[in-house]
Amino acid sequence: MSKTFSLAEVALHNQPDKLWIVVDEDVYDLTTFQTEHPGGRKVLQRVAGKDASKQFWQYHNEGILKKYKAQLQVGSLDTKAPVASEPVVPPTPPATPPPTQEQEVVQPVAEGPAAPMPGPVAAQEVEATEPYGDLIPYADPSWYQGYYSPYYNETHVALRAEVREWVERDLEPYVGNWDEARKVPDEIYRQMGQRGYLAGLMGLHYPIHLTKRRVKSVPPEKWDLFHELVVTDELCRVGSGGFFWNVAGGFGIGCPPVVKLGTKALIDRIVPGIIDGDTRICLAVTEPDAGSDVANLCCEAKLTEDGKHYIVNGEKKWITNGIWCDYFTTAVRTGGAGMSGISVLVIERSAGGVSTRKMDCQGAWSSGTTYVTFEDVKVPVENLVGKVNQGFKVIMTNFNHERIGIIIQALRYSRVCYEESMKYAHKRRTFGKKLIEHPVIRMKLAHMARQIEASYNWLETLIYQCSRMSQTEAMLRLGGAIAGLKAQSTTTFEFCAREASQIFGGLSYTRGGQGGKVERLYRDVRSLAIPGGSEEIMLDLSIRQALRVHKVLGMKL
């Protein structure tokens, strides 16, 4: 904003028909905004022509400023220092220089158990990335804070900056409105495809043979699972489970099985349009009477006498994005009872007989949770994914990727709860001092941080193992650990949402405003705890699977 004003000039605009205020040395014209202000006109008129920074930050957060700044700012005070074109980032301290003169070297003598000396791996070159973001401790992963990490390089750093810029400019200021409207604009989903993000969110190598779209900051040949982690993590900073489920939820679990196991003709026909963001796909497995118990699903697909089509009848429930989708990657019963009679078909809405009804749920309002009915839908046999009566394997191989996606979301939402709480605790005063000065509040934040950091480190380990193992090995060896972390991450999210709500008090009970993210995420907890396997199922699976694997490895009890 090029215009500058003195405080005296601002003071002249102190009437309802000319109402300016100052917030952090920026000048805002609120004359026409008065009628839209949730707190009413009188609140604004009391600070007309004045510096209202203290009052603003008492009742608002940074998201409100971002949302309205471009619309309402008319300039800045002449006392405001010019903003540097690029932020100054503290350089990473150089390594300690060697001594300039010889010194006596003292050799330690071990008199008991000692820490092992670093091995050859310690000599490998691993650079710390520059500190990034607001640098609130534990509000971002440790590699944002300048820690050393073997998982990230300059492409991950560039991708992080690319996604965050988009989030802060075009997404975060509007997410609250989209959540209330129960719908994210279709253009945002198309941008996910145009930016190349959809193509990179399938747990696979970047599919250059299926799309001309490319991620701006990462060459496709360098794309890995940690790039997928970065995109998911940064998008979830908006603090809305419904938003991420909308733009990546149905796609992330519905498209990978088709790409991995669909026929070439099917892939070539439908996948390019899907990953470019022009059409949509979802996964349809859960039924009114079959959730975690996938082997007992009832949706039926009968082969026609000429063997060219399946006729599908049945219902699916809690299907993410279903209301907007063109394609449904659907688990159906083609054989007898149990897991050996299940197949997977891609059902196309255009075939007719597909009806969808949006469901009202506790949270994730903009995710498009859907009740789907199939009535005599005619599906070509070419739409079979994998082999007939072997669909249970297709579903199982998809679970690791689905659950890792849920884990990433749950841990970032936990961080959002923690970050919002930390910021509020430094602002809100009770009993004569800031909340952060009360030991009980610091304890709450510490318990949040320890669970987040422990879970995130486990997540990085599992993603690294997924990147090194074959798909079959990962399914057999990592399925139990991923299930265990899925349960841990969602219980961490639930804990953080509750503790954040306690710190915010009544503000977290009200939609919108300073506690808006916390209130919304509190409602979203169950949208992650239940899908992909409930916590009880996950914890039991984690032990059963681990025992089975380690028995094969030669476990001695």
VOGU-3710 file (C-alpha; in Angstrom, 3 decimals, decimal comma):
1> msktfslaev> 0,000/0,000/0,000  1,760/3,176/-1,214  -0,207/5,902/0,644  1,001/7,146/4,018  -0,838/9,184/6,643  0,043/10,890/9,880  -1,820/9,920/13,030  -3,350/13,404/12,985  -4,780/12,786/9,506  -6,289/9,509/10,636
11> alhnqpdklw> -7,840/11,267/13,643  -9,909/13,440/11,276  -11,777/10,334/10,136  -13,623/9,789/13,413  -17,276/9,896/12,358  -19,665/7,135/11,230  -19,589/8,464/7,661  -15,760/8,636/7,696  -14,432/5,911/9,941  -10,752/4,982/9,865
21> ivvdedvydl> -8,736/3,032/12,382  -5,097/1,981/12,789  -3,956/-1,603/13,440  -0,222/-2,228/13,733  0,550/1,054/11,929  -1,645/0,145/8,960  -4,687/2,339/8,208  -8,097/0,813/7,455  -11,264/2,448/6,143  -14,197/0,754/7,921
31> ttfqtehpgg> -16,908/3,193/6,838  -18,854/0,693/4,736  -17,755/-2,299/6,814  -19,596/-1,130/9,938  -22,837/-2,879/9,039  -20,996/-6,177/8,451  -19,038/-6,115/11,704  -20,221/-9,004/13,913  -19,787/-6,889/17,035  -21,937/-4,063/15,720
41> rkvlqrvagk> -21,187/-0,494/14,627  -20,778/1,100/18,064  -17,665/-0,958/18,802  -15,953/0,466/15,733  -17,222/3,994/16,266  -15,659/4,065/19,744  -12,179/3,682/18,204  -12,796/5,783/15,069  -9,742/7,833/14,149  -7,581/6,052/16,730
51> daskqfwqyh> -4,959/3,346/17,000  -7,119/0,285/17,731  -4,331/-2,300/17,716  -4,825/-3,326/21,354  -8,579/-3,727/20,975  -8,248/-5,585/17,677  -5,824/-8,208/18,947  -7,840/-8,669/22,107  -10,752/-10,036/20,110  -9,294/-11,243/16,802
61> negilkkyka> -6,531/-13,371/15,375  -4,275/-13,035/12,355  -6,748/-14,830/10,101  -9,225/-11,928/10,285  -6,525/-9,464/9,282  -5,509/-11,617/6,316  -9,117/-11,980/5,229  -9,963/-8,268/5,096  -6,614/-6,521/4,606  -6,701/-6,276/0,827
71> qlqvgsldtk> -10,307/-5,055/0,918  -10,100/-2,451/3,693  -6,524/-1,160/4,006  -6,029/2,322/2,551  -2,436/2,937/3,600  0,012/3,004/6,509  1,238/5,492/9,081  4,199/7,604/8,056  6,015/6,217/11,099  5,950/2,644/9,843
81> apvasepvvp> 9,317/1,273/8,806  9,477/0,033/5,195  9,122/-3,711/4,784  12,167/-5,445/3,389  11,614/-7,156/0,042  12,767/-10,450/1,457  12,566/-11,608/5,070  15,836/-11,740/6,895  16,409/-15,276/8,086  19,071/-15,873/10,740
91> ptppatpppt> 21,880/-17,890/9,166  22,693/-21,320/10,479  25,636/-20,908/12,860  28,899/-22,131/11,330  30,631/-25,147/12,706  33,050/-24,509/15,552  36,460/-23,778/13,975  39,382/-26,043/14,840  41,809/-24,766/17,492  44,572/-22,554/16,114
101> qeqevvqpva> 47,200/-24,145/18,275  47,804/-27,603/19,560  46,008/-28,425/22,749  46,308/-31,340/25,066  43,705/-33,952/24,190  42,088/-35,530/27,217  41,048/-39,128/26,644  37,970/-40,066/28,685  38,164/-43,243/30,709  34,986/-45,265/30,811
111> egpaapmpgp> 34,193/-46,525/34,284  30,733/-47,829/33,495  28,132/-47,888/30,709  28,912/-45,193/28,169  27,162/-43,801/25,081  28,370/-45,509/21,900  30,716/-43,590/19,642  29,277/-42,320/16,360  29,531/-44,848/13,555  30,209/-44,282/9,833
121> vaaqeveate> 26,701/-42,939/9,229  27,475/-39,933/11,397  30,032/-38,775/8,863  27,469/-38,500/6,060  26,657/-35,006/4,817  23,263/-33,928/6,201  22,510/-30,221/6,081  20,066/-28,434/8,336  17,445/-26,391/6,507  17,056/-22,706/7,316
131> pygdlipyad> 14,549/-21,889/10,081  11,121/-21,281/8,565  7,771/-19,921/9,663  6,888/-18,233/12,957  9,360/-20,433/14,892  6,914/-21,097/17,714  8,413/-24,184/19,401  6,649/-27,402/18,296  4,107/-25,519/16,162  5,871/-26,895/13,063
141> pswyqgyysp> 7,923/-30,068/12,523  11,502/-29,973/13,800  13,036/-29,573/10,329  11,264/-26,202/10,093  13,195/-25,140/13,199  16,665/-25,649/11,701  17,123/-29,216/12,933  19,172/-31,684/10,927  17,139/-34,299/9,076  18,030/-37,024/6,571
151> yynethvalr> 14,573/-36,882/4,973  14,358/-33,415/3,418  16,342/-31,491/0,815  16,056/-28,270/-1,173  13,088/-29,579/-3,203  11,064/-30,161/-0,040  11,985/-26,669/1,182  10,870/-25,114/-2,120  7,625/-27,119/-2,156  6,827/-26,081/1,408
161> aevrewverd> 7,172/-22,406/0,477  5,096/-22,873/-2,673  2,179/-24,541/-0,887  2,247/-22,187/2,096  2,085/-19,123/-0,151  -1,039/-20,525/-1,830  -2,587/-21,478/1,513  -2,048/-18,097/3,147  -3,123/-16,087/0,100  -6,051/-18,013/-1,375
171> lepyvgnwde> -7,261/-20,622/1,118  -6,932/-19,915/4,831  -8,796/-16,576/4,856  -11,885/-18,203/3,332  -11,983/-21,670/4,882  -14,392/-20,628/7,635  -16,922/-19,398/5,075  -16,515/-22,560/2,981  -17,073/-24,713/6,041  -20,282/-22,877/6,884
181> arkvpdeiyr> -21,406/-23,201/3,251  -20,602/-26,967/3,354  -18,717/-26,587/0,060  -15,267/-25,627/-1,188  -15,442/-23,842/-4,572  -14,895/-26,209/-7,501  -12,144/-23,928/-8,769  -9,975/-24,821/-5,757  -10,169/-28,506/-6,630  -9,282/-27,705/-10,232
191> qmgqrgylag> -6,278/-25,740/-8,998  -5,156/-28,824/-7,062  -4,937/-30,569/-10,422  -3,454/-27,637/-12,301  -0,721/-27,211/-9,702  0,175/-30,883/-10,069  -0,660/-31,718/-6,456  -3,309/-34,356/-7,165  -0,884/-36,350/-9,307  1,555/-36,361/-6,388
201> lmglhypihl> -0,889/-37,487/-3,690  -1,275/-41,153/-4,635  1,674/-42,724/-2,832  3,264/-43,479/-6,204  5,985/-42,174/-8,487  4,871/-38,976/-10,200  2,778/-40,224/-13,181  4,274/-38,205/-16,033  2,674/-40,613/-18,530  -0,811/-39,608/-17,362
211> tkrrvksvpp> -0,604/-35,829/-17,105  1,254/-32,835/-18,475  0,769/-31,013/-15,169  3,901/-30,497/-13,088  4,554/-29,251/-9,576  6,349/-25,935/-10,018  9,056/-26,453/-7,409  9,811/-30,189/-7,766  10,979/-32,041/-10,903  8,758/-35,132/-11,320
221> ekwdlfhelv> 11,707/-37,517/-11,234  12,592/-36,240/-7,737  9,090/-36,599/-6,301  8,977/-38,861/-3,232  6,704/-39,725/-0,312  8,090/-36,849/1,759  6,908/-34,386/-0,896  3,445/-35,875/-0,454  3,825/-35,400/3,302  4,759/-31,729/2,810
231> vtdelcrvgs> 1,774/-30,985/0,550  -0,700/-32,674/2,900  0,812/-31,124/6,021  0,863/-27,586/4,648  -2,682/-27,775/3,251  -3,920/-28,898/6,665  -2,565/-25,738/8,289  -5,871/-24,095/7,367  -7,358/-25,986/10,318  -10,317/-27,614/8,595
241> ggffwnvagg> -10,787/-31,348/8,185  -13,602/-30,674/5,766  -11,355/-28,622/3,480  -8,672/-31,262/3,063  -11,173/-34,098/2,711  -12,828/-32,021/-0,021  -9,762/-31,349/-2,156  -7,870/-34,603/-1,597  -9,879/-37,054/0,501  -11,938/-38,987/-2,013
251> fgigcppvvk> -9,242/-38,699/-4,654  -6,436/-39,892/-2,392  -8,154/-43,185/-1,622  -10,245/-43,664/-4,758  -7,694/-43,056/-7,523  -4,584/-45,051/-6,408  -6,234/-48,504/-6,742  -7,242/-47,663/-10,322  -3,756/-46,444/-11,258  -2,085/-49,462/-9,664
261> lgtkalidri> -4,444/-52,262/-10,697  -6,857/-50,987/-13,356  -6,596/-52,037/-16,998  -4,556/-49,789/-19,278  -7,658/-48,918/-21,263  -9,513/-47,854/-18,112  -6,566/-45,852/-16,800  -5,980/-44,056/-20,098  -9,667/-43,220/-20,418  -10,464/-41,769/-16,978
271> vpgiidgdtr> -7,312/-41,063/-14,925  -5,841/-38,079/-16,876  -9,036/-36,069/-16,378  -9,127/-37,002/-12,691  -5,575/-36,005/-11,795  -5,876/-32,795/-13,815  -8,819/-31,810/-11,601  -11,460/-31,914/-14,360  -13,397/-34,899/-12,985  -13,666/-36,477/-9,534
281> iclavtepda> -13,391/-39,946/-8,035  -14,020/-41,427/-4,600  -13,753/-44,751/-2,770  -17,027/-46,514/-1,976  -16,455/-49,375/0,472  -18,357/-48,662/3,709  -22,001/-49,710/3,891  -24,799/-49,101/6,403  -24,058/-52,522/7,953  -20,358/-52,970/7,103
291> gsdvanlcce> -17,715/-50,512/8,255  -14,434/-51,863/9,620  -15,801/-55,354/8,908  -15,155/-55,048/5,165  -15,424/-58,802/4,510  -19,176/-58,712/5,246  -20,238/-56,067/2,715  -23,410/-56,770/0,738  -23,450/-54,485/-2,339  -23,972/-57,031/-5,133
301> akltedgkhy> -22,594/-57,201/-8,692  -24,021/-59,935/-10,933  -22,409/-60,830/-14,233  -24,750/-60,659/-17,249  -25,347/-63,784/-19,342  -23,135/-62,478/-22,152  -20,306/-61,879/-19,662  -19,822/-58,260/-20,755  -21,291/-56,334/-17,826  -21,954/-56,429/-14,109
311> ivngekkwit> -25,321/-55,278/-12,778  -24,751/-53,545/-9,452  -27,311/-53,075/-6,679  -26,687/-51,852/-3,143  -25,911/-48,934/-0,890  -22,790/-47,213/0,371  -22,638/-44,836/3,327  -20,255/-42,122/4,600  -18,597/-41,835/1,186  -16,253/-38,831/1,132
321> ngiwcdyftt> -16,869/-36,484/-1,857  -19,492/-38,850/-3,309  -22,001/-36,069/-3,911  -19,663/-34,464/-6,486  -18,008/-37,519/-8,024  -18,072/-38,840/-11,568  -16,456/-42,176/-10,642  -16,811/-44,523/-7,676  -14,098/-47,094/-6,911  -16,536/-49,547/-5,395
331> avrtggagms> -16,202/-52,746/-3,388  -18,894/-55,211/-4,511  -19,777/-58,841/-3,873  -19,266/-60,942/-6,990  -18,831/-64,298/-5,257  -19,697/-66,108/-2,056  -19,613/-64,945/1,540  -16,534/-63,500/3,193  -13,444/-61,805/1,833  -12,977/-64,274/-1,039
341> gisvlviers> -16,147/-63,070/-2,776  -15,286/-59,372/-3,070  -14,265/-57,505/-6,225  -13,624/-53,838/-6,990  -15,334/-52,005/-9,856  -15,136/-48,436/-11,125  -18,771/-47,349/-11,381  -19,483/-44,317/-13,552  -22,261/-41,906/-12,625  -23,020/-41,420/-16,320
351> aggvstrkmd> -24,090/-45,086/-16,592  -27,368/-44,251/-14,834  -28,841/-45,789/-11,716  -26,462/-43,926/-9,389  -28,067/-41,596/-6,852  -26,274/-39,606/-4,161  -27,558/-37,816/-1,090  -25,449/-35,514/1,058  -25,276/-36,464/4,734  -25,235/-34,046/7,680
361> cqgawssgtt> -22,385/-35,013/9,982  -20,830/-33,783/13,210  -17,717/-32,382/11,548  -15,806/-32,026/8,269  -18,806/-30,138/6,911  -17,328/-29,258/3,529  -16,134/-32,807/2,775  -19,312/-33,897/1,001  -20,038/-37,029/3,044  -22,548/-38,984/0,961
371> yvtfedvkvp> -25,080/-41,805/0,979  -24,838/-43,596/-2,382  -27,446/-45,901/-3,911  -26,795/-48,179/-6,911  -29,887/-49,473/-8,686  -29,344/-51,832/-11,629  -26,176/-49,980/-12,664  -24,647/-51,516/-15,790  -20,841/-51,648/-15,436  -18,511/-52,961/-18,199
381> venlvgkvnq> -16,261/-55,843/-17,096  -13,347/-53,700/-18,295  -13,975/-51,520/-15,223  -12,786/-54,317/-12,929  -9,855/-53,241/-10,726  -7,550/-56,149/-10,008  -8,917/-59,674/-10,383  -12,429/-60,960/-9,837  -13,101/-62,089/-6,261  -9,715/-60,682/-5,188
391> gfkvimtnfn> -10,936/-57,218/-4,325  -10,224/-57,656/-0,625  -6,504/-57,565/-1,462  -7,041/-54,350/-3,437  -8,712/-52,766/-0,428  -6,041/-53,942/1,986  -3,159/-52,613/-0,140  -4,917/-49,245/-0,180  -5,217/-49,009/3,599  -1,578/-48,086/4,353
401> herigiiiqa> -1,718/-45,023/2,116  -5,137/-44,005/3,426  -4,080/-44,325/7,066  -0,817/-42,426/6,572  -2,868/-39,602/5,040  -5,113/-39,576/8,121  -2,065/-39,587/10,406  -0,551/-36,549/8,647  -3,838/-34,679/8,930  -4,396/-35,556/12,599
411> lrysrvcyee> -0,911/-34,457/13,618  -1,079/-31,147/11,751  -4,508/-30,430/13,238  -2,989/-31,228/16,638  -0,275/-28,667/15,896  -2,885/-26,100/14,861  -4,665/-26,588/18,212  -1,340/-26,245/20,002  -0,210/-23,202/17,975  -3,499/-21,360/18,409
421> smkyahkrrt> -3,347/-22,095/22,155  0,236/-20,878/22,451  -0,567/-17,602/20,673  -3,700/-17,035/22,736  -1,887/-17,863/25,986  0,590/-15,056/25,258  -2,261/-12,585/24,732  -5,011/-13,442/27,202  -4,649/-12,199/30,791  -6,310/-13,712/33,846
431> fgkkliehpv> -5,762/-12,920/37,520  -3,303/-10,182/36,637  -0,991/-12,123/34,341  -0,881/-13,790/30,955  -2,148/-17,347/30,621  1,330/-18,555/29,644  2,581/-17,445/33,051  0,306/-19,968/34,785  2,103/-23,322/35,306  -1,064/-25,311/34,615
441> irmklahmar> -1,319/-23,784/31,114  2,332/-24,528/30,372  1,723/-28,108/31,474  -1,172/-28,435/29,053  0,984/-27,139/26,209  3,830/-29,461/27,181  1,574/-32,526/27,131  0,304/-31,501/23,709  3,821/-30,979/22,351  5,288/-34,248/23,645
451> qieasynwle> 2,554/-36,328/22,017  2,753/-34,448/18,718  6,540/-34,717/18,443  6,684/-38,401/19,408  3,996/-39,268/16,875  5,537/-37,191/14,087  8,929/-38,825/14,497  7,266/-42,236/14,244  5,472/-41,009/11,126  8,729/-39,955/9,441
461> tliyqcsrms> 10,260/-43,344/10,223  7,328/-45,215/8,680  7,241/-43,025/5,571  10,950/-43,656/5,078  10,382/-47,411/5,388  7,517/-47,207/2,879  9,850/-45,448/0,446  12,449/-48,228/0,733  10,243/-51,327/0,797  8,233/-52,865/-2,014
471> qteamlrlgg> 4,485/-52,408/-1,824  3,964/-56,029/-0,773  6,677/-55,917/1,891  5,336/-52,638/3,250  1,809/-54,059/3,429  3,005/-57,117/5,369  5,616/-55,532/7,627  4,308/-52,008/8,203  0,555/-52,520/8,312  0,508/-53,107/12,065
481> aiaglkaqst> 2,776/-50,175/12,889  0,802/-47,827/10,642  -2,432/-48,978/12,303  -0,923/-48,312/15,733  0,223/-44,839/14,723  -3,166/-44,108/13,200  -4,733/-44,745/16,607  -2,042/-42,746/18,411  -2,325/-39,753/16,074  -6,107/-39,491/16,371
491> ttfefcarea> -6,022/-39,825/20,177  -3,328/-37,124/20,164  -5,610/-34,955/18,040  -8,520/-35,542/20,401  -6,347/-34,640/23,400  -5,013/-31,471/21,779  -8,466/-30,343/20,651  -9,802/-30,765/24,177  -6,885/-29,009/25,864  -6,996/-26,168/23,346
501> sqifgglsyt> -10,702/-25,799/24,045  -9,962/-25,560/27,775  -7,342/-22,874/27,173  -9,660/-20,817/24,946  -12,677/-21,265/27,199  -15,906/-19,828/25,810  -14,202/-18,642/22,633  -13,802/-22,265/21,527  -17,506/-22,895/22,042  -18,422/-20,215/19,505
511> rggqggkver> -18,124/-20,665/15,755  -15,755/-18,143/14,186  -13,599/-15,532/15,853  -10,403/-16,152/17,799  -11,350/-19,681/18,802  -12,854/-20,553/15,425  -10,173/-23,031/14,360  -10,280/-24,834/17,695  -14,089/-25,050/17,664  -14,065/-26,411/14,114
521> lyrdvrslai> -11,306/-28,941/14,749  -13,008/-30,149/17,932  -15,939/-31,163/15,727  -13,587/-32,781/13,197  -11,916/-35,215/15,616  -14,243/-38,147/14,927  -13,942/-37,619/11,164  -10,380/-38,914/11,487  -10,733/-41,305/14,427  -13,369/-43,483/12,726
531> pggseeimld> -12,522/-43,647/8,965  -9,728/-45,979/7,905  -10,391/-48,170/10,952  -11,570/-47,156/14,417  -9,024/-46,840/17,217  -10,007/-50,133/18,850  -9,641/-52,037/15,575  -6,319/-50,316/14,828  -4,759/-51,050/18,208  -5,761/-54,700/18,098
541> lsirqalrvh> -4,485/-55,001/14,514  -1,177/-53,383/15,452  -0,359/-56,136/17,948  -1,787/-59,051/15,935  0,119/-57,973/12,829  3,353/-57,355/14,723  3,239/-60,797/16,354  2,542/-62,456/13,022  5,446/-60,681/11,284  7,930/-61,231/14,076
551> kvlgmkl> 7,054/-64,884/14,347  8,176/-65,222/10,720  11,327/-63,226/11,525  12,224/-65,694/14,273  10,750/-64,117/17,420  11,879/-65,872/20,623  9,528/-65,768/23,593
//
